[in-house]
Amino acid sequence: MVPELDSIFESFEKNNIFRNKTALQVNFQPDSILFRDEQIKQIALVLAPALRGEKPSNLFLYGKTGTGKTLSIYSIKEELLKRFKKDSDFNLRIEYLNCKLKKVSDTEYRILAELIKKLGGDVPSTGLPTQAVYGRFIDLIDEERQLIILLFDEIDQAVKKISNDFLYNLTRLNSELSKTQLCIVGISNDLTFLDDIDPRVRSSLSEEEIIFPPYNALQLQEILKKRAEIAFKEGVVSEGVIAKCAAFAAREHGDARRALDLLRVAGELAERDKSKKLLLKHIDEANKNIERDKILDIVRSEPKQFQLVLYSIIKLIEERKGEPIFTGDVYNFYQKLCNDFKVEVLTQRRVGDIIQEFDMLGIINVRVVSKGRGGRMREIRLAISANILEKVKKILEDSVNFR
């Protein structure tokens, strides 16, 4: 055994930093959700009819990542199930599905298969016609009088991967059910998500909408302070650490999830340093680590069309060797790439939207420049640091099979 292992494991067994690290993790459900009273009240007003067996309006929750959407809907889910009377003449089911998970939601078939599994049924992971899986889903849920609320987290991701047809098909199911009613709650990080989908889907789906605004720095400080009291031992967190953590996250559109990740990673770094205190330097180091990991996760999880656009940007910038590139250049390169690999070509407007999303995610920097009589153009520069660029290219090349 490596001689240093004993001292490493012994230092972690002593654990001078954490009391309950789970308080800084995404799946932790706090006793109270700060600064979201109004949104929780609105959700409750929309979904409360479920307690009487009445189908609530379909509902959409919008807001950037880490603004409390999932926490809020989960708290309402727990409250509804707690208040539901077991001796009612109907059953209430509330099922959650994360649409960002590739093996669950990259096809309409898999979404239905996962829902069937959650509701106690079973279908093969592949092999049946999608219409046959719909038939099984209907047979399964229509055996008794019940109300089913389906919570689709990051629903915009599923629509990007598939299409909005599956949403339309789900909303139409109520007309084919005799005993059961379905209510859909969609959760999206994209505030413009419904603007681009089929109007017939929008009219049947989005009956109620609730916006979750970003947290400001002071609100993030209060959230972090409450979680830190649970997560860390007394006296561990140095002065200024919570404020700095909140300031970093406030720059990222008020993302509480990022703030909590930052605090957790900083604590882990302090622990590895055998430090008895969580210091400002640990926050700085954690921020660098998270920035790197966040970019790689985004690149890895994006749909193929997004990856093709990003690869086009990277290759063009390499070819131009410092010369500026513009949206039109990217589209021309992207078109050629799609044709070479026999992939559907998106419209120039849609590629422009994708470029704008990359700008918002901090992967590229886009600025509008004036070309005189030539009009205004969007100049694109990479914001990915040189030390992870090769990793990004490898992820893209492996995913799209460029090699």
Order of alpha helices (4+ residues) and beta strands (2+ residues): alpha-alpha-beta-alpha-beta-alpha-alpha-alpha-beta-alpha-alpha-beta-alpha-beta-alpha-alpha-alpha-alpha-alpha-beta-alpha-alpha-beta-beta-alpha
